[in-house]
């Protein structure tokens, strides 16, 4: 029986009661629908935002891109993504997570639809900069949404499916770019699928995705929170009793508390977890961004044909599709931290093969493909665990701001500084692949040495609620 205060109110916070109820709802077709909608958003956003490396190659001749233009296309959109991410992180716990997602989806798909219309390098750069500016919230808010809607034991299912959808989008972009290579209008055709999604995806998000009950409770709206929980219970088949406002006990406790200031992300007791989450994201993200943005260019600069460069990159992302599923399976068995260590450390042999492939003579392509497959299955699959681990570092009142800030801050290093610094060194296998090797080797042990395990109910991990008697 729960401990009771002298006032007659439950000693267990309302947030814990609500979270426990959400975690008790059996997995159902409605949870599958939530995962499917978020995965669709991930696929479209991945498609729209991952075209940079293809544009570097496909638009270079038609738009007469200079080295300065290439640098803007590599570093500018991620920089705008960071700026936008910081702006969204400041407001994301004040406004609905769903609203943040809708703003980002509409902005990125509409701007992608403008790419077929551009006529100059400057126009392409402006469109891509604005795309990054519009996407700052949507690229990260899916994980706070899922962390608060999915039962604890099924967050790995969401993480794996979402990341596999991202991998499918990267693979689709590379595959289509490979088919279009040599066509003067290739980069225009490449943008159409992602741009036309503006007519469909926002509507699906609006009507299918529920709001976060935890966020509603934290905003002092207990009835709205209860209604959302009961909606999920009904759509999940009414297999558990509905929740009532009375069952929340002292639900005004959350309403009396002001939303913590932004700087609470760096307060004593939270700073360590914020830092660990960000550093994990930086190391995994640097490997991903260098491969995503620069691998085809690097292979071409190192002597490979354009088709081969896109082909190898496509195989790398194909390998990440089952890799992300395996990472999702593993993270509930050995925990988030050990899974991140496995994914990063396990990529080192693959990165080493990619580094020495140019010395393999007639077997260079075989060695490069083998290294790419290992790398794709491991470090490119690490975000199934890394992104959920980052989201679980923060309490409900800080989760959206913390997650978006963490990914945005990490992206400054992984997507802006690293590609910008490596752009002029892609012709050197030792520098390009060696840099990825060193960063991944360091990142493999950060969560294991300095972090904590976060499997379990969010409130029990991040909000230090009292245990049941």
Order of alpha helices (4+ residues) and beta strands (2+ residues): alpha-alpha-alpha-alpha-alpha-alpha-alpha-alpha-alpha-alpha-alpha-alpha-alpha-alpha-alpha-alpha-alpha-alpha-alpha-alpha-alpha-alpha-alpha-alpha
